[in-house]
Amino acid sequence: MDTDEEGSIEEFIDDDDSAWEDFDDVGGENAPDAEHSDAASLMDVEDTESSDWELSSQPDMYDNNSPSGHTHTSTNNEIVTEEDSQMSDVSGGPSVQRRRKQDPKTRNKALIFIKQVSILAIVGNSTNQRFNAFQAVMGFFLESKQCPEVILETAAHIGISTSVQSVARMVNSLSKKAEERLRTLTDDMNRVYDNFDMDFAVAHPTPDHQKSHLSATAATFVPFNDVVRDRDLRFTKELRETSIYNINLDPDDPKIYKPRYDDILPQSPMLLSNELGGKSLYDAFAWHVRSILIEHGGAGFSRFKSELGQPEGVQVLPVKKTFQYPGRAMHADEGTYDGNWDVLLNMLKQKPVSDADLEVYIQLYHGDLATKERIEGLRRMRVIERTAKNRLDFIAFCIGLLHLRMAASDFYWRVHVEPSQDRDEPLGVFEYINFLRPKATAEFTSKKGPSFRAMHEVIHHTTWVDILDCCMHVVKDNYGFDTLEAYAESEDVTWSDIISLSRDVVKKYLPEPGAFTDQREKDKTERDTVFENMCLRNQHGLLYLELGHAMNWGDVGRILELFPFYIAIFTATGKDKYAKHMIKFFTDLNHVYPPPLREAVLRNWLCNPTGTPDGFRAMDWLQELNNLYTKVIFAGQGPNHTKDLVFKRSILLEVYRSTQHTIEENFHLTNPCDDEDYSSAPRTLAGDGCTCLQEGEKYEHDWSREILDSERRY
């Protein structure tokens, strides 16, 4: 599961999800098969806490009177669905789709009304061909669902759709208008892009030419969030004066800032605060313990759900709904330097910025690690150019947080699953995998490693069960209850008791800085290595949960506070490239960028497609989701699966999704649902000898000491 290398994102697609609950094709019976599953898992993972992206609120991209791209606050007119399932992530975990509860009388009344409108539309169109709004929308909807031509023709003959030729003309017209609309938008925007690969059938396959392969790049443009151009972006020349790519400066010139060890040390307290509401990392961990108890500890703890709230934020972004303007896909491979240069020029043509403006104003670009490396390589090659455009001085690159999250899941696999000598240990993560995913163990033992989606779920499920087991031991030792259920049902238990319980778990079952290091210095015969490893695993799991929660709730300050921990961890586990680029980005924010630019980067590091407090998503997640729709959902089938159609439809993603949303809401369509309860998991696994925090056992292989010693050496 090497997320350092380009293309590794192709592993992590799965089917299900509520991220786009509007569209059955994503998570229902028509979900993409495994071969196309890499972007679908993005929706699974990132939408663990959100409801639909309200596409009906999307501004008309082809109406000159519509908003030109500013973010908008959410309204109260959005369709409200049930709460996310118990698996939905107050703690950042996976989710499943939900079905809206419907009153049978209301449903029958709605269906009768639908039939009345349909009959009226058919009759009206039969007498006047211009009476065709219903047919036009329905034809475009059927085309977006990749219906065969015979179905479109049948629907046209019945009178509920336009003809195939009319639908094709609509696609051509809308595609041209979308390009024109993008060129005329006056606001500066975030620019997000990523590559995607597709294979096309050939008319006459031969042994040497079985299929046609396409390496292309897709981009989207996201309006800035609270950025004033002259105040926040007017720094191209200023950054040029201190840039390592300035050939007028000696590499050792003090103007060029070089990261120091002190720059990447944690700057905030780690241990629990003396009172509730602290902002330390362990205060956040205590909140996650309470969240796991309430969400997965059984019905007895659910009565405290209204008390849970959210952890104290560090720097939380304001909630504003984000819109995007997808660009036309480009026949250029951004995995190469030449291809990346072509992509950058093409994006400047699709959403023009004058050369004079590039000499003055910074542009924010978002992407994965491979994209960042290509841009830096281009800047090294073009240092002798005379203009900021040709030198790429105008680019401020923002690390994609989705790919950072993938790297974090990969580190967990490398430490807790990959070592073959630890797979037989009775308390190891692999023992959990044997119970939780018994048919997928080969995926976790392969050299390539599991998909991101699979590892993401294992981390959450393992952490949930571990924390519930820790809570059970604290309840037994401190309060005399044999089970969590008995404790939760006690009338004497108050919210203050739950807070005390969570803090006791953090104090006892997570490594304590200083004391934990001293314990590891002792002789192995004097140590409880099993207990140490369990504490370490709890810490790594809660770090991962906190990263996901901070991303989903827009706490960019907390994300930055987690950087020093992940820099050390990535260095210790062989992910040096991620550590290197995280250090560069971290020190640029804190020591190179002027304060207004730093704040502009942080305010635009995440987007919020739903306009909800828990609806923040990484910018690269947004583009990967677009890639799913470009190469799978709206890519066409059979003779319609061609490069030209893929490129033509790529700029219409929002129109397709908005049409599907409109039809599914107006035709009273719903989504499947499911519920999961993990309250019995610790008891079930303990019965099989899987979970136990009894002290005194020893691992044959003390990998926790090796890993943490590596971190300390770093």
Number of C-alpha atoms within 10 A of each C-alpha: 25 21 24 21 11 14 14 17 24 17 24 24 26 27 24 23 29 31 29 24 26 26 21 21 17 25 25 15 10 11 20 22 13 13 10 20 20 26 27 29 27 26 29 26 28 28 29 28 28 26 25 20 26 21 22 18 16 19 17 16 24 16 12 11 9 11 14 18 23 19 22 18 15 19 10 7 8 14 11 11 13 11 13 21 20 19 23 22 26 25 27 26 25 26 28 23 25 21 15 15 9 10 9 9 9 9 12 12 11 15 15 11 13 15 12 11 13 16 14 13 19 18 14 15 19 13 9 9 10 9 15 19 14 18 21 17 19 22 26 24 24 19 21 20 17 18 14 16 14 10 14 24 17 13 19 17 12 11 21 23 29 24 20 20 10 14 21 13 12 15 17 15 11 18 21 15 17 23 20 15 19 22 15 14 18 12 13 23 23 20 25 27 29 25 27 22 14 15 15 14 15 11 8 8 11 9 6 6 11 14 15 12 13 15 16 21 23 28 29 25 23 24 22 24 25 15 19 13 15 10 11 19 23 22 20 21 17 12 19 14 14 16 18 21 21 19 11 12 15 11 13 10 12 10 14 18 15 15 14 10 8 8 15 18 14 14 12 12 14 16 18 20 15 8 7 15 15 17 19 20 21 23 25 26 26 24 25 25 26 29 24 24 26 25 24 22 27 18 16 16 23 17 12 18 14 8 10 17 10 14 19 17 19 17 16 18 22 17 21 22 25 24 24 23 24 24 25 24 26 20 17 20 22 26 20 16 18 13 19 21 19 17 25 16 14 18 23 15 13 18 23 16 16 10 13 11 15 21 18 18 22 23 21 22 24 26 26 26 21 18 24 18 15 19 20 17 13 19 20 16 13 14 19 14 12 9 14 21 17 18 19 25 25 25 20 20 20 22 24 22 23 24 21 20 19 22 21 24 26 26 24 22 23 16 19 20 22 20 14 10 11 21 16 11 16 16 21 20 25 26 22 19 19 13 14 17 14 11 10 13 16 11 15 20 17 11 11 12 20 23 24 29 24 21 23 27 17 24 23 21 21 20 23 29 23 23 26 26 23 26 25 22 21 20 21 15 11 10 11 11 17 13 15 24 17 11 19 24 14 11 7 8 12 12 15 9 11 20 16 15 22 25 22 18 23 26 15 12 23 23 19 16 10 8 9 14 15 10 15 18 11 10 8 12 8 11 17 17 24 25 21 22 22 21 23 19 25 24 19 23 25 26 20 24 24 22 25 25 28 26 27 29 25 30 22 23 15 24 19 20 21 20 20 20 15 21 22 21 25 22 17 22 17 13 20 16 15 21 20 14 16 22 20 14 17 19 18 17 18 12 14 20 17 17 13 15 22 17 16 20 24 20 20 24 26 27 31 30 23 26 24 21 19 22 27 30 24 26 28 26 24 25 24 28 18 24 27 24 22 23 22 22 21 23 24 22 13 11 8 14 18 16 19 10 15 21 22 19 24 27 27 25 22 22 22 21 22 20 20 24 23 17 16 17 14 12 14 14 14 17 16 14 13 12 13 12 14 19 21 16 21 23 19 14 18 13 11 10 12 20 22 19 16 10 12 11 13 17 16 11 14 15 17 20 17 12 15 18 14 15 17 12 9 12
